[in-house]
Amino acid sequence: MKFPPSLLFSILLGNLVVAEQKTMLESFTVAPGLEAKLWAGTELLHSPVAMDVDARGRVWVTEDLQGSGEKDTHARIKILEDSDRDGKADSVKEFGPTFSSKPMGISVFDNKIVVSMAPNIHVYTDINRDDVFDPKVDKEEIIAKGFHGRTHDHALHAVVPGPSGKWYVNHGNIGADITMSDGREIHASSYYSQNPQSIGRKSFDGRIYVGGFGLRMNPDGSGAEVIFQNSRNAHAMSVTSFGDVLQADNDDPAHARAAWVMEHSNFGYAALEDGNRSWEDSAKSWEKKTVTAEIMNDAYERHSKSSLRRDEGHWREHFPGVTPPGNLWGPGAPTGDYFIEGDELGREYRGKYLVCETVHRAVFAFDLKRGDGRIELENLDKSFFATDRRSKNKAASGFLPSDVVAGTDGALFASDWNSHTNARGSGNALGGIFRIAKKGSQINPPKIDFSTTDGLLEALKSPAPGVRWFAQECLKKKGDAFEKLTEFCKVYASNPYYVARAIYVLAQLDDIKGSSAVKLMLSSDDEQWRVLAIRALRMAGKVSLHSVVSQMSDDPSQSVRMELLALMRGLEWQDVKDSLVKLIAGYDGKNRWYLEALGAVCDDFESKVYLELVKTQQPDPKAWGERQMNLAWRLRSPEALSDLAECIMEKKVDVETFRRLAYTFALCYSDEERNFNLNSMKKFSEYEAFQSVDYQSIITEFIEKDISDPDPVPLTKSYLFPTKFGIPTELGSVDEIAALNPSVGNGRSKAALCMVCHQIGGAGTPFGPDLTNWGQVRDVKEVIRAMVDPSAELAHGYDKPLVVTQSGHRLEGVSRGYSWHAGAIRVKTMGGVTLKVPHRRPHAKIKYLKDHSWMPSASAMGLKNQDVRDIAAFLMSDIAGEVDSGLIVKMEPKFSRGEGPGWVELTGEDFLNVNCRDDTWKWERGHAWCTGSPTGVIRYCKPLTNFEFSCEWMHKQKGGNSGVFVWATPQSVNRLMAGKGALPHGIEVQVLDLGYKEIYEAQYKKKGDWFTSHGDVFPVGPIKMKPFPPVAPNGRRSFPSKNRTKGINEWNHYYIRAIDGVVRLWVNGEEVSGGEEISPAAGYLCLESEGAPIEFKNMRLRVLPPFETKLEVDVGNPPPAPKPINMKDHVLLGKWSYAGNHTREFFADGRCILRNRDQVVWIKRVQGATKDSAILEGGYTHVLKGETLHIEDRYQAVRK
């Protein structure tokens, strides 16, 4: 492999480091009794990523030179060997092939080499065993595909062997949509992932998994199952000979950790429901946030103090469903790991868990402590093998341990990426491998013989996991294995890890004596052996799981009972019910691990568990103790939460208990649960015993940060602040305005403008600072200055104004919280609405605005000098500070063409499509052109209650029809978006051309006396309205009192006022029609397309109090516009005649035009077609039978 020029430069520069590499160990500390030597230097390898050791004691290494300038393949596999046993590698081979992805893991099982490299897990079989992969001779298999993060380190890591014969692998939180070799699909995603579309997507087992997960699978990639989820980047994972999984999670800056993995763990990094939110989104003010001297000292230089804060809420450990995080040490980036099970380094090192730590530039060591159903990692030794990060020796200070493995003689190999940037993505020509061994020990690797049973038993003791795994697989096939394994267990009884390896093999022997011997261990006095027996028999599949659970569910050991719970997940209710009675009784009310193990099983039928097994033990929540509260807190069935809420209030729990229990009401796995939790929090907030600030602040935070927190959604439209509110005015100086005599009454009325963005006396919109008492502590000139020049002095400590641009859209507002880890920013925008926008995928540009206020100046709002003085007087008065002062905002409605305070211009950005096509409406700012096809509507982006609307319209075709809908119901809008119907339910203000009556009467031979063309107002659908006179013959339609409409190609003006259930219409300056007692009197403003082209312009809207309207039913997003149907060469093309003078003509572009003689009635598009039929918009069917076209099952047409 040739080095690129940039890498050659790195090599030359690295020569200075190479010279120091030989002496770099002088800057290291090494654990007592051990010594380290440079085994392979830069002359043999570069940028080592991952390692493994084969049966010959050779070290297999993946190199990655990504970032070095190599444009094509930048990664490869090398085999290094110390052939003369002098303690230094002296030969190197390239196995091949080379890669353009990042090979994050390698494992060697005899002649099978497993490479973890997103998007796939590759298995290379070196069939001729020549150490060179030749695709013509050797074999490559992909046993799993679909891991995202091809060039990302939060991706696929090494496959590691387990003692049961299974393989384990973990993947960071970059996301995965995996297909295993047997077709099983596993999806995992989160806010951080590259597959956000898979958030909430179910896997093969019907469960939703959050990114950062681990799998257990058969060696051929079949039978995969998720064993943990929701970590950040569990780079390293080891499986002990007892089957315990250990991991180190890469989470710099301040929350790196190492932990035992309880099966089915959720580690809580992202939102538990589906991973769609970061921990920062839900971090609480009371959760401890600390920056210790140790953390600061451990950080590398680029970390700021604020980024080094250790936050108690980081791993969501206070939420039900989360496994405790393990041993947290602060800033860190752990990579490779290894668990020592032999005595080759000395008896004192048996049981040490080693973790490579790249921030500390060290190999850490932990002890394992077993007890109470869990394993805890303790006694962290940061100097097991560590450099002085401040060493003047550049090679030493650049030490970056990427992996640690054991040779067949027990010596350790630690690979050194060697970089001063702590970036494993920046390949370089440096690197090395160190050998760590017992002082004075001889280099004499054992000769492994896989051909005989005795040789396999020797290999079973190997410190190299891949070697002993292969020995186990071979032993399962040996006829004399039972007796020899039994003897092996006696001889090596002093090392339980050796015995455990043998037990797993015994359980899987064809000889029934093996599994029988393991079954006897279920009665052992030692809980560790009972746990092992359960695991071995479970993985062997040689025993009924139900029988084991039934037999041992009342075992005195929490560890044993938790092992039973691990295997019960996924079983049927009838198979677990009886045993759960005993297992629930075994919960002591304190052990969090046990509670989570219970929860993992009970989540499949939480209501049954609670109602049949838990509540029956203590049905009265008022009598509950801590144990019952904890069970309800974790089970979380609707019944459990209801009873827990009752218990909390009846017992008037203290603040700390309330805070702890309230976390369960913050999880929202469905809209129903979200509503339930919100109602529960409202009950707590109104409860007399919880009125103190402590309780109320807790309730507020859970509502804002969890229950009501929006999901991150990319921008699909712009959110802009109005730049004008009518005709700008010229104002005098602050002194001139202050000198005027004020009128508090007029100021009170005019202050309604302020309430578009502010609250006063409890009313208005909570966007800007609350003005209730704001003016009472300021002098008159300060208040006036704030209105005349809002940007001159911004509110101290208030949210920062910013602009977010994404995918061509612009969001204006103020920051309500930025999260780099979450990749999202909260922005409060116009109307007090808070949006949460992902800023990494898709990319968003965030620009904070200096010395800027979104508040328009008094001039831009159309205020006069006297208005400003009067508003100032009102804000400084006592009544502005009275929440119950009787303040009713009056924005006096009066006829207008959209000019004056409060009026805003509407453009295409303000309207959303409901059931039109993409080409139905065309916009240029506030001017809209509508084709009239199909019949449908667009709606204003927000629901409205009281408002005024002004527009001009012009029909372009004789007899044209259109309309403005007031208070269109959300139910009907949703129905239209689902493709049902054409127009919404609401109040229609008709827009009808003068020629419509003539056409109607000619077409239908009926008198057109039930409508007019001068501004009818009438209800559509089940809407109540009492029409103003004159009234149409049917009694539902308000006819205009005057004829004011102009004909085609002339502009008409409508002013519509909708207030408190009353709609009034002005046509060209005069009020003509309307209705009252309208119900419902809130909904959407819509513009109608109905068969003929029309234009709208100068559309203006003034929203009146209340400024925010909340409807009982939410309106969803419209479905994507259907793709046009190509009718080229279709049998229906051409003109068809029926019903006298009517024709329908089909065109190749999918249009169909209905005409009555030469008059176009409508134009619709084909939505679906077969070889002899077509369906038009609105469900109009056309089927050709012979030579006759059957239309809507009503008409028969012939070709014209």
MIBABA-318555 format. One record per residue (C-alpha): residue in three letters; x, y, z. Coordinates in steps of 0.5 Angstrom, whole numbers, plus 500, padded with zeros to 3 digits. Layout:
! MIBABA-318555
ALAXYZ/...
***
This chain:
! MIBABA-318555
MET500500500/LYS503507498/PHE503512503/PRO500519500/PRO504525500/SER501528506/LEU502522510/LEU509522507/PHE510528510/SER507526517/ILE512520517/LEU518525516/LEU515529522/GLY514523525/ASN521521525/LEU522526531/VAL517522535/VAL520515532/ALA527517536/GLU523518542/GLN518512542/LYS524508544/THR525512550/MET517513551/LEU516508557/GLU521512561/SER514517562/PHE510511564/THR507508570/VAL506500570/ALA502496575/PRO506493581/GLY510487579/LEU509488571/GLU514491566/ALA512494559/LYS516494553/LEU515496546/TRP513490542/ALA512493535/GLY514501533/THR512505527/GLU517501523/LEU511496523/LEU505499524/HIS501506523/SER494508527/PRO492501530/VAL485501531/ALA483494534/MET487487535/ASP486480537/VAL491474538/ASP491467534/ALA493461537/ARG500462534/GLY500468539/ARG500472533/VAL497479534/TRP492481528/VAL491489527/THR487493524/GLU490500521/ASP486506519/LEU489512516/GLN483515514/GLY484523515/SER491522513/GLY490524505/GLU488517503/LYS482518498/ASP480511497/THR482505501/HIS485507507/ALA484501512/ARG488494512/ILE489488516/LYS496486519/ILE499480522/LEU505481527/GLU509476530/ASP515475534/SER518469531/ASP525469535/ARG521470542/ASP526476544/GLY520480546/LYS519484539/ALA515483533/ASP520482527/SER515480522/VAL509483519/LYS504481514/GLU498484510/PHE492479510/GLY488484506/PRO483486503/THR484493504/PHE478498506/SER475504505/SER470504511/LYS473504519/PRO475497521/MET473498529/GLY474491531/ILE477484529/SER476477532/VAL480471530/PHE477464531/ASP482459528/ASN482461520/LYS476465521/ILE477473521/VAL471477523/VAL471484522/SER467489524/MET466495519/ALA460499518/PRO455497515/ASN457490515/ILE460484520/HIS464481515/VAL467474516/TYR473472512/THR475464512/ASP482463510/ILE481456507/ASN488455505/ARG491458511/ASP496462508/ASP495468511/VAL493472505/PHE485473503/ASP484471496/PRO477472494/LYS478466488/VAL480461494/ASP478464500/LYS471466503/GLU467472505/GLU461472508/ILE456478511/ILE452475517/ALA449482519/LYS448488515/GLY445495516/PHE449498521/HIS450506520/GLY456510521/ARG461507516/THR466513518/HIS464514525/ASP466511531/HIS459511534/ALA458505530/LEU460498530/HIS465495534/ALA468488535/VAL465482535/VAL467478542/PRO466471544/GLY462468550/PRO463462553/SER456459551/GLY458459544/LYS454465542/TRP458472539/TYR456479542/VAL457485539/ASN455492540/HIS454499536/GLY454506538/ASN448511538/ILE449513530/GLY443508529/ALA442502525/ASP437498521/ILE440491521/THR438485517/MET441479520/SER443473516/ASP436469518/GLY432475516/ARG431478523/GLU431486522/ILE433490528/HIS432498528/ALA435502533/SER435510533/SER435516537/TYR436524536/TYR444523535/SER443517529/GLN444518522/ASN437514521/PRO432519525/GLN426516520/SER427509524/ILE426513531/GLY420509534/ARG420503529/LYS419496531/SER424491531/PHE423483529/ASP420482536/GLY415488536/ARG420492541/ILE422499540/TYR430500541/VAL434506542/GLY441507539/GLY447505543/PHE445497544/GLY448490544/LEU447484541/ARG448476542/MET447472536/ASN449465533/PRO456465530/ASP453465523/GLY449471525/SER442468526/GLY438468532/ALA440475534/GLU437478540/VAL438485544/ILE441485550/PHE442492552/GLN440499549/ASN441506550/SER448507551/ARG452513548/ASN458509545/ALA459503548/HIS466502544/ALA468496549/MET465490551/SER468484554/VAL464477556/THR467473562/SER467466563/PHE461466567/GLY457470562/ASP457477565/VAL458482560/LEU462488562/GLN462495558/ALA466502558/ASP462507555/ASN465513551/ASP462519553/ASP466525554/PRO466530556/ALA464529564/HIS460522564/ALA465516561/ARG463510565/ALA464503566/ALA459498568/TRP456491568/VAL451490563/MET444487567/GLU441483561/HIS435488558/SER438494561/ASN436501558/PHE442506560/GLY438512559/TYR442516555/ALA437518550/ALA429519551/LEU427512554/GLU420512550/ASP424512543/GLY430516543/ASN428522540/ARG430527546/SER437528549/TRP438528556/GLU440535556/ASP432536554/SER430533561/ALA435535566/LYS432538572/SER435544576/TRP435540582/GLU439534579/LYS447535582/LYS451539577/THR459539579/VAL465540577/THR471538581/ALA478539581/GLU479532579/ILE475533573/MET478539571/ASN485536572/ASP483530568/ALA480534562/TYR484535556/GLU485542554/ARG480543549/HIS474542554/SER471549557/LYS469549565/SER462549563/SER463543558/LEU466539564/ARG460539569/ARG458532571/ASP450532571/GLU446527575/GLY441527570/HIS446525564/TRP444518565/ARG437519567/GLU438514573/HIS432517576/PHE427515571/PRO424508572/GLY426503566/VAL433505567/THR439501570/PRO444505574/PRO450507570/GLY456504573/ASN462507575/LEU463514572/TRP470517572/GLY469524569/PRO471526562/GLY473520558/ALA473516551/PRO474509553/THR476504547/GLY478497548/ASP478493554/TYR480486557/PHE478482563/ILE483478566/GLU481471568/GLY488467569/ASP494468574/GLU500469568/LEU501476571/GLY500474578/ARG494472582/GLU493479584/TYR491481577/ARG486475576/GLY479479576/LYS481486574/TYR477489568/LEU482493564/VAL479499559/CYS483503555/GLU482511556/THR484515551/VAL483522554/HIS487520560/ARG492516556/ALA492510560/VAL489503561/PHE485503567/ALA484497572/PHE477496576/ASP476490581/LEU469487580/LYS465486587/ARG459481587/GLY453482591/ASP445483592/GLY444481585/ARG449485581/ILE456487580/GLU459493581/LEU466496578/GLU470499584/ASN477501586/LEU479504579/ASP486504578/LYS488510573/SER495508573/PHE495501571/PHE499503565/ALA499510564/THR503516561/ASP505523563/ARG500527559/ARG505533560/SER511529558/LYS516533554/ASN517526550/LYS513527544/ALA511520543/ALA510519551/SER505525551/GLY502522544/PHE500515547/LEU493514545/PRO491507547/SER486504542/ASP486497544/VAL488492549/VAL488484549/ALA492478552/GLY497473548/THR496466549/ASP502466554/GLY498471558/ALA502478557/LEU498484555/PHE498487548/ALA496495548/SER496498542/ASP498506541/TRP494510536/ASN499516538/SER496522537/HIS496529540/THR489531538/ASN485525541/ALA482524535/ARG482516532/GLY479519525/SER485523524/GLY490517521/ASN497518522/ALA504514520/LEU505513528/GLY503508532/GLY506502536/ILE504496540/PHE507495548/ARG507488551/ILE506488558/ALA508482562/LYS510479569/LYS517482571/GLY522477569/SER518472566/GLN520468560/ILE517469553/ASN514462551/PRO507462548/PRO504455549/LYS503451543/ILE496450541/ASP493443539/PHE486443537/SER486436534/THR486432541/THR482433547/ASP488434551/GLY490439547/LEU483442547/LEU483442554/GLU490446555/ALA487451550/LEU481452554/LYS485455559/SER488460554/PRO488468556/ALA486469549/PRO478469548/GLY478467541/VAL483461542/ARG479458548/TRP472459544/PHE474455539/ALA477450543/GLN470450547/GLU467449540/CYS471443538/LEU470440545/LYS463439544/LYS464434538/LYS469430542/GLY466423545/ASP471423551/ALA469430553/PHE465429559/GLU470425563/LYS475429561/LEU472436563/THR469433569/GLU476431571/PHE478438569/CYS474442573/LYS477438579/VAL484439577/TYR483447576/ALA477448582/SER482454584/ASN480458578/PRO473458577/TYR473462571/TYR477455568/VAL471451571/ALA466456568/ARG468455561/ALA468447562/ILE461448565/TYR458451559/VAL461446554/LEU458440559/ALA451443558/GLN452443550/LEU455436550/ASP450431546/ASP452426552/ILE446427556/LYS451426562/GLY453433561/SER447437562/SER445432568/ALA451434571/VAL450442570/LYS443441573/LEU445438579/MET449445580/LEU442448581/SER442445588/SER449448589/ASP450452596/ASP454457592/GLU449462588/GLN455464583/TRP454456581/ARG447456581/VAL447462576/LEU452459572/ALA448453571/ILE441457569/ARG445461564/ALA449454561/LEU442450561/ARG439456558/MET444457552/ALA444450551/GLY437449550/LYS437443554/VAL432444559/SER425447559/LEU425454562/HIS419454565/SER421448569/VAL427452571/VAL423458573/SER418454577/GLN423450581/MET427456583/SER423462583/ASP423462591/ASP431462591/PRO434466597/SER439469592/GLN437476589/SER442474584/VAL439467582/ARG432470582/MET434476577/GLU437471573/LEU431467572/LEU427474570/ALA432475565/LEU430469561/MET423470563/ARG422476558/GLY418474552/LEU415468555/GLU407468555/TRP403470561/GLN401463563/ASP408461563/VAL410467568/LYS404469572/ASP405464578/SER413465578/LEU412472578/VAL408472585/LYS414469588/LEU419473584/ILE415480586/ALA415477593/GLY423477593/TYR423485592/ASP426488598/GLY423495596/LYS430497596/ASN434494590/ARG434498584/TRP437493579/TYR432487582/LEU426492581/GLU429494574/ALA430486572/LEU422485574/GLY420491570/ALA423488564/VAL419482564/CYS413486567/ASP413491561/ASP409486557/PHE403485561/GLU404491566/SER396492568/LYS395484569/VAL401484574/TYR399490577/LEU392488578/GLU393481579/LEU399480583/VAL401487586/LYS395491588/THR391485591/GLN397485596/GLN395492599/PRO389495595/ASP389501599/PRO394506596/LYS393510603/ALA396504607/TRP402503602/GLY409503604/GLU416505600/ARG416498597/GLN409498594/MET410505592/ASN416503588/LEU413497585/ALA407502582/TRP413507580/ARG416502576/LEU410498573/ARG407504570/SER400501568/PRO395506568/GLU392503574/ALA398503578/LEU400510576/SER393512578/ASP393509585/LEU400512586/ALA398519585/GLU392518590/CYS398515595/ILE402521594/MET397526595/GLU393522601/LYS400521604/LYS402528603/VAL409526601/ASP415530603/VAL419534597/GLU424529596/THR419523596/PHE415527591/ARG421529587/ARG423522586/LEU416519585/ALA414524580/TYR419522575/THR414516573/PHE409521571/ALA414524566/LEU415518561/CYS410519555/TYR409512551/SER403515548/ASP398521547/GLU394518552/GLU399517557/ARG401524556/ASN394527557/PHE394522563/ASN401525566/LEU399532565/ASN392531568/SER396528574/MET401534574/LYS395539574/LYS392535580/PHE398535584/SER399543582/GLU392544585/TYR393540591/GLU393544598/ALA399540601/PHE403542595/GLN402549594/SER409551596/VAL414553591/ASP418547592/TYR413543590/GLN410547584/SER417548581/ILE418541581/ILE411540577/THR413546572/GLU419543570/PHE416536569/ILE411539565/GLU415543561/LYS421539560/ASP418532559/ILE410532558/SER410538554/ASP417538551/PRO416538543/ASP420532539/PRO425535534/VAL422536527/PRO426539521/LEU423546519/THR418545513/LYS416552513/SER419559515/TYR417563522/LEU418570521/PHE416576525/PRO412581522/THR416587519/LYS410592519/PHE403592522/GLY400597518/ILE402604516/PRO408607519/THR408613523/GLU413619525/LEU414620532/GLY417625536/SER423625541/VAL422621548/ASP422628551/GLU417630547/ILE412624548/ALA413624555/ALA411631555/LEU404630553/ASN398629558/PRO397621558/SER390618558/VAL390611562/GLY384609559/ASN386609552/GLY393606554/ARG389600556/SER386599550/LYS392601545/ALA396596550/ALA392590547/LEU398591541/CYS403589546/MET399583548/VAL401580541/CYS407578544/HIS407580552/GLN402578558/ILE399583562/GLY395582568/GLY395574566/ALA392575559/GLY396575552/THR402571549/PRO408569553/PHE413571548/GLY417577551/PRO418579558/ASP411579562/LEU409587563/THR404586569/ASN409590573/TRP414592569/GLY412599568/GLN411600575/VAL419600577/ARG421605571/ASP420612570/VAL416614564/LYS422616559/GLU425609560/VAL418606558/ILE417610552/ARG424609550/ALA423601550/MET417602545/VAL420607541/ASP427604540/PRO426596543/SER433594541/ALA437600545/GLU436596551/LEU434589551/ALA431586557/HIS437583562/GLY437576562/TYR432574557/ASP433569552/LYS437571546/PRO434573539/LEU437568534/VAL435566527/VAL435559525/THR436557517/GLN435550515/SER433547508/GLY431554505/HIS427556511/ARG428561516/LEU426561524/GLU426567528/GLY425567535/VAL429567542/SER433561544/ARG430557550/GLY436552550/TYR441549546/SER444542546/TRP450540542/HIS449533544/ALA442533543/GLY443536536/ALA437540537/ILE435547539/ARG429550542/VAL426556539/LYS420560542/THR417564536/MET411569534/GLY405567538/GLY409564544/VAL410557540/THR416553542/LEU419549536/LYS425544537/VAL429544531/PRO435539530/HIS441542528/ARG446537525/ARG441532521/PRO439536517/HIS444541518/ALA442548520/LYS445555521/ILE444558528/LYS446566528/TYR445569534/LEU443577534/LYS447582537/ASP443588540/HIS437586537/SER429585539/TRP424582535/MET419587538/PRO417592533/SER418599534/ALA412604536/SER412607529/ALA412600525/MET406598529/GLY402605527/LEU402608534/LYS402616534/ASN405620540/GLN399620544/ASP398613543/VAL405611546/ARG404616552/ASP398613554/ILE401606553/ALA406608558/ALA402611563/PHE398604563/LEU404600564/MET406604570/SER399604573/ASP397600578/ILE391596574/ALA397593569/GLY399590576/GLU393587578/VAL392580575/ASP384580577/SER383587575/GLY378586570/LEU382587564/ILE379585558/VAL383587552/LYS379591547/MET382592540/GLU376596537/PRO374592531/LYS372597525/PHE372597517/SER379597515/ARG383595508/GLY388592513/GLU391598515/GLY393600522/PRO395597529/GLY395589529/TRP394588522/VAL399583518/GLU400581511/LEU399574509/THR403571504/GLY404563502/GLU408562508/ASP402563512/PHE398558509/LEU398550509/ASN395546503/VAL389541506/ASN387538499/CYS389541493/ARG395540489/ASP402543489/ASP400547483/THR393549485/TRP396555488/LYS401560486/TRP404565490/GLU408572490/ARG408575497/GLY401576498/HIS398575491/ALA395568490/TRP393565483/CYS389559484/THR387555478/GLY381552481/SER383545480/PRO381541484/THR376543489/GLY379544495/VAL382549500/ILE388551503/ARG388554511/TYR392559515/CYS397556519/LYS394557526/PRO387556529/LEU383563530/THR377565535/ASN376572534/PHE379576528/GLU379581522/PHE380579515/SER381583509/CYS383581502/GLU381583494/TRP379578489/MET378577482/HIS375572478/LYS378570471/GLN372566468/LYS365567467/GLY361564473/GLY367562477/ASN366560484/SER370560490/GLY370562498/VAL373564504/PHE371559510/VAL371562517/TRP372557523/ALA373551519/THR373545524/PRO379541525/GLN375534524/SER373536517/VAL380539515/ASN383532518/ARG378528514/LEU379532507/MET387531508/ALA385523509/GLY382524502/LYS375524504/GLY370530501/ALA372536498/LEU370542502/PRO371543510/HIS365544515/GLY365551517/ILE362558515/GLU363560508/VAL363567505/GLN362566498/VAL366569493/LEU361568486/ASP362571480/LEU356575477/GLY355570471/TYR354564475/LYS346564475/GLU346565468/ILE350558467/TYR347555473/GLU340556470/ALA342554463/GLN345548465/TYR340545470/LYS334548468/LYS332551475/LYS331558477/GLY337560481/ASP334563487/TRP337560493/PHE344564492/THR346570490/SER353573487/HIS354579492/GLY356576498/ASP352570501/VAL354567508/PHE352560510/PRO354554514/VAL357548511/GLY356541515/PRO353541522/ILE355548524/LYS349552527/MET348559525/LYS342564525/PRO343568519/PHE342576518/PRO336578514/PRO335577508/VAL335570509/ALA335565503/PRO329560502/ASN332555506/GLY333559512/ARG340557513/ARG343562508/SER344570509/PHE343574503/PRO346581502/SER342587503/LYS346590497/ASN349588491/ARG356591491/THR360585487/LYS363587480/GLY364582475/ILE370578472/ASN377581471/GLU375587476/TRP378587483/ASN373586489/HIS374587496/TYR372583502/TYR372585510/ILE370580514/ARG369580522/ALA369574526/ILE368575533/ASP364571539/GLY360567534/VAL358573530/VAL361573522/ARG360580518/LEU361581511/TRP363588508/VAL363588500/ASN367593497/GLY366598503/GLU359596505/GLU356591510/VAL352586507/SER351580510/GLY353575516/GLY350571522/GLU350570529/GLU350564535/ILE355561531/SER357554534/PRO363552534/ALA366559533/ALA373557533/GLY377554527/TYR381555521/LEU381561516/CYS381557509/LEU381560502/GLU377555497/SER379553490/GLU372551486/GLY373549479/ALA375556476/PRO381561476/ILE381566481/GLU386571484/PHE387574491/LYS391580493/ASN393584499/MET390579504/ARG391582511/LEU389579518/ARG388582525/VAL388577531/LEU384579536/PRO384577544/PRO385571545/PHE391571541/GLU392563542/THR387558540/LYS387551543/LEU382546539/GLU380540542/VAL382536536/ASP389537533/VAL390538525/GLY395533522/ASN400534517/PRO397534510/PRO399527506/PRO404529500/ALA401531494/PRO400525489/LYS404524483/PRO401526477/ILE399520473/ASN401519466/MET396517461/LYS400517455/ASP397511450/HIS391510455/VAL385507452/LEU381513455/LEU384518451/GLY380523447/LYS373526448/TRP367522451/SER360525450/TYR354524454/ALA347527457/GLY346531452/ASN351536451/HIS356534456/THR363531454/ARG369529458/GLU376529455/PHE382525458/PHE389528456/ALA396524456/ASP398529462/GLY393526467/ARG387532466/CYS380530465/ILE376536463/LEU368536464/ARG365541459/ASN357543458/ARG358545450/ASP364550450/GLN363552458/VAL368548462/VAL365546468/TRP371543472/ILE378540471/LYS380534475/ARG386530475/VAL387522474/GLN389519481/GLY389512479/ALA388508473/THR388501470/LYS388499463/ASP381500462/SER379505468/ALA381511471/ILE379515478/LEU379522478/GLU380527484/GLY374526488/GLY373519487/TYR370520480/THR370513477/HIS371511469/VAL370504467/LEU371502459/LYS366496458/GLY366494450/GLU365501447/THR362504452/LEU365509458/HIS361508464/ILE362514469/GLU360514476/ASP355508475/ARG351514473/TYR352515466/GLN354512459/ALA358516454/VAL361514447/ARG367516444/LYS366523440/
***
